[in-house]
């Protein structure tokens, strides 16, 4: 962890040079080469770094919503990626380990007003919109799971809905009991929040209104001018 990087590890991410399909030869079963393994690890580390950039950027826009009191990143984005046999076909067939796949960005957000989740949603989308052309690509709103907590009681309330409307017509997701009882607060059938598991997850504090702490803006790779993006927000 450094003043410019809040994460507990800073893995070196090698440059990735794409190869054509003929060179890859994925149509025929084969044992992945050393380069295949290195490339896969590079792509997986890039994906985690991309989600970390998104976490930092959204922390800055979340703080513009006065109802947001604290933002924490947790799960696989918040710690070093361990080696494992992945779901990818040839790696699994031959039992070859690569780093864990960080599939999405998990954020815990504590709010004072559950009736203003539409404003919270706009704040998140504003942060994501500022980083859609980073050197590693962009992050869509459905790739971010925002877990909503009541700032007064510290109790879990649900997840921030990805839909633009609440309820969304003809969506089965909206038929879950209590889903949408508070606009844009999504509930899942049969889901029960596991407080013990949440406490055991690796975490990184991104924003705390009480102390005035906010993580630094992400420092993208050379070739992407963060200053230009920053000027658009007035931050």
Residue pairs with C-beta under 8 A, 6 or more apart in sequence:
1 7
1 8
2 10
3 216
4 216
4 219
5 216
5 219
6 56
6 204
6 205
6 206
6 215
6 216
7 52
7 78
7 204
8 78
8 79
8 80
8 202
8 204
9 79
9 80
11 45
11 80
11 81
13 42
13 45
13 46
13 49
14 38
14 42
15 42
16 39
16 42
16 43
16 46
19 39
24 36
26 90
29 90
29 93
30 90
31 90
31 94
31 96
32 40
32 90
32 91
32 94
32 96
36 90
37 91
37 96
37 98
40 86
40 88
40 91
40 98
41 98
41 99
44 81
44 98
44 99
44 100
44 101
44 102
45 81
45 99
46 136
47 101
47 102
47 136
48 76
48 77
48 81
48 102
49 136
50 134
50 136
50 137
50 139
51 77
51 102
51 104
51 105
51 139
51 143
52 73
52 77
52 218
53 131
53 134
53 136
53 218
53 220
54 105
54 127
54 128
54 131
54 139
54 144
55 73
55 77
55 105
55 107
55 204
55 206
55 215
56 206
56 215
56 216
56 217
56 218
57 127
57 128
57 130
57 131
57 217
57 218
58 71
58 107
58 123
58 124
58 127
58 128
58 144
58 206
59 71
59 127
59 206
59 207
59 214
59 215
60 127
60 207
60 214
60 217
60 233
60 235
61 123
61 124
61 126
61 127
61 130
61 233
62 68
62 71
62 109
62 120
62 123
62 124
62 127
62 206
62 207
63 71
63 207
63 209
63 214
64 123
64 126
65 116
65 119
65 120
65 122
65 123
67 111
67 112
67 113
67 116
67 119
67 120
68 109
68 110
68 111
68 120
68 123
68 207
68 209
69 110
69 111
69 112
69 151
69 208
69 209
69 210
70 108
70 109
70 110
70 151
70 205
70 207
70 208
70 209
70 210
71 107
71 108
71 109
71 110
71 205
71 206
71 207
72 107
72 108
72 109
72 203
72 204
72 205
72 206
73 105
73 106
73 107
73 108
73 203
73 204
73 206
74 106
74 107
74 108
74 198
74 201
74 202
74 203
74 204
75 106
75 201
75 202
76 100
76 101
76 102
76 103
76 106
77 102
77 105
77 106
77 204
78 201
78 202
78 203
78 204
79 202
81 99
81 100
81 102
82 99
82 100
83 97
83 98
83 99
83 100
84 97
84 98
84 99
84 100
85 91
85 92
85 95
85 96
85 97
86 92
86 97
86 98
86 100
86 101
87 101
88 98
90 96
91 97
91 98
104 143
104 144
104 145
105 139
105 143
105 144
105 145
106 145
106 147
107 144
107 145
107 146
107 147
107 206
108 147
108 149
108 198
108 203
109 120
109 146
109 147
109 148
109 149
109 160
110 149
110 150
110 151
110 154
111 117
111 120
111 148
111 149
111 150
111 151
112 151
112 152
114 148
114 150
114 157
114 182
114 185
115 182
115 183
117 148
117 160
117 161
117 182
117 183
117 184
117 185
118 166
118 183
118 184
120 146
120 148
120 160
120 184
121 160
121 161
121 184
124 141
124 144
124 146
124 160
125 141
126 233
128 138
128 139
128 140
128 141
128 144
130 229
130 232
130 233
131 138
131 139
131 218
131 220
131 229
132 138
132 139
133 224
134 220
134 221
134 224
135 220
135 221
135 223
135 224
136 221
141 162
142 162
145 159
146 159
146 160
147 156
147 159
148 156
148 157
148 158
148 159
148 160
148 185
149 155
149 156
149 157
150 157
156 193
156 195
156 198
157 182
157 185
158 179
158 182
158 185
158 186
158 187
159 185
159 186
159 187
159 188
160 184
160 185
160 186
161 180
161 184
161 185
161 186
162 186
163 171
163 173
163 174
163 184
166 174
166 180
166 183
166 184
167 174
167 179
167 180
168 174
173 179
173 186
174 180
176 186
176 187
176 188
176 189
177 187
177 189
178 187
179 185
179 186
179 187
180 186
204 215
205 213
205 215
206 214
206 215
207 213
207 214
207 215
208 214
217 226
217 230
217 235
218 226
219 226
220 226
